[in-house]
Amino acid sequence: MSLKVFIVRHGDALFNTNIDSERKLSALGKKQAQEAGFNIVKALEKLFLSKIDSNVKVNIRFEVSPYIRAQETFEFIKNEIQKVDFINVCEVNLNTNIVPSGNYSFEADSLIYCDDFNDIDVIIYVSHMPFVSYFCYSLGGKKNEGFRNCEVVVLERSLNNIETETFSIINDF
């Protein structure tokens, strides 16, 4: 079995504060976040069709930046996910490593070298530039370039026959 990794940049944010971590989503950002949630649900339906047909839930863990705009983006995504019955949100972690200047190498290594995901099928990271770009690139996904607001990239972690991890890009919304 493989682990799916969704990397999401937060929605458009207001510039009405001098404290970066307190910036909130704009009206456009809220719409983008809702659309990202809808697209994530559709992607999960396609990726896990056989599991859904077997009435087995897809287990998801969220890793969310503590910055307000990322938390608000997560809430919109979670609201879309809660509209369907085939998804089980197992964990939600506020992760201080995934802030804009966060430690993408540490997060990438934790995915590459961790063997036990406790039956988690999907991990969804909700974070910021430049973290999302560096993180994705370090996993072998999208080139080291910018993410649009609420852009979602889906990677797959799987073991090949010589037991090394490979990440491949599945989808780029």
N, C-alpha and C positions, 0 to 999 in steps of 0.2 A: 504494500500500500504506500501511497505517496502523500505528502503533506502539501497542501496548496497554501501559498503565501500571497495575500493581497496587500499591496502597498498603496496607500491613499494619501494624497496631499489634501489638506484642509480646504474649505471653500474660501471665496473672496472675503477679506476682512476689512473692517473700518480702520482708519488711521486717526482715531479721536482720543488717543492716549499716548503718553510718552513711555509707558511701560509695555514693552512688546508682549509679555505673557498675558496681559489683560485685554488685548484686542479681541473684539467680538466679530461674529460674522455679519456681513452686510445683508440686505434683502436678497441681492444676487447670490451671495454665498450660501444663504439658507436654501435657495432654490437649487443651487448646484449640489449641495449636500444631500438633499432629498432625491435628486436624480441619480447621484452616485449610489445611494442605498438601493434604489430601484434596479439599477444596472448590476449591482452586486448580487441581488436576489436572482435576477435572470441568469447571471453567470453560474451561480451555485446550482440552479435548476439543471442547466446543461451539463455541468461537470459531475454532478452526483445523481443523474437520472436513475441509474440502476439501484442505488441506495434508496432513493425516494420511492421507487416502484416496489421495493421490498418493505416499505413502511419503517425504515430505519432512519433515525434522525442524523443530520449532519451536525457534528460538534464543532463549535467555533470558540476561539479565544481571541479577545481583543487586547492589543497593546496600544494605549492612547497617551499622547503627550499631555502633560498637565496644563499646557497653555489653553486658555479659554476657547479660542477659535477651533482647536482640534477637538476639545471636549464637546463643543456644540455640533461639530461635524459628525462626531461619533453618535450623538443623540439622534440626529436625523437618520443616519444609517441604521441604527438600532430600531427606530420606529418602523422603518420599512421592513426590516427582518422580522419584527414581531407580527407582521400581517400574514405570515405564512406559518404553517405548522410543521414543516420538515426540518427546521433549524432549531438547535439547542445552543443557546449562549451559555457556555460553561464557566468562563472566566472573563473578567474585565480588569485589566491592570493599568493603573496610571504609571507610566514609565518615564522616569527623568532622563534616561539615556537617549530618548528619541525627540528631544527638543531641537531647535534649528542647528545648534552647534554640538549636538549629541555625538555619542561614541558609536558610529555606525559599524566600526570593525568589531566591537564587542558584541553587538546585536547579531551581526552576520555570523560570527564564530559560534554564538549560542545556537543558531539554527543548524549550522554545519556539523557541530560536534555533539549535539544533544541527541541521545538515542531514545529518550522516553518523553513522548508528548501526551501521555495519559489519555489515549484514545481521541486526541484532538485531530480533526480532519483539516481544519482551516485556521490560520492565524491571520488576523487583519490588523495591520499597523496603520494608525491614523497620526500623521506627523506633518512635517514642514520641509520646505527647501532650506538649506541644501541637503538635509539629512536624507530625505527620500531618494534623491538622486544618487548620492554616494552609496547608500545602503543597497539600492537596486543594482547598481553597477558592481559592487563588491560581491554580490551573489551571482553575477554573470548574466544579469538581465539587461535591461535597457542601457544604452550607452550613457556615459556620464554627462547628462544634459538636463535641462530644466523640466519640471513637471508643471503642467497647467493646474489651475485651481480645481480641486476635486478629481483630478486624473487618477485612474485606478489601473495599476499594472498587476497582473496575476502571474506568479511564478510557481513552478512545481519542484518540490524537493523529492528526489527519488534516489535509491541505491542502484547502481548498475552492477553488473555481474562481478566486478572486482571490488565491490563494497566501497566505492568512493561516491561522495555526494555530487550530484549534478543538479543545477537549477536551470530550468529552461522557461522561457517566456511562453505563456499560454495565450494571454489576451492582453490587449492594451486598448482601453476604452477611450 
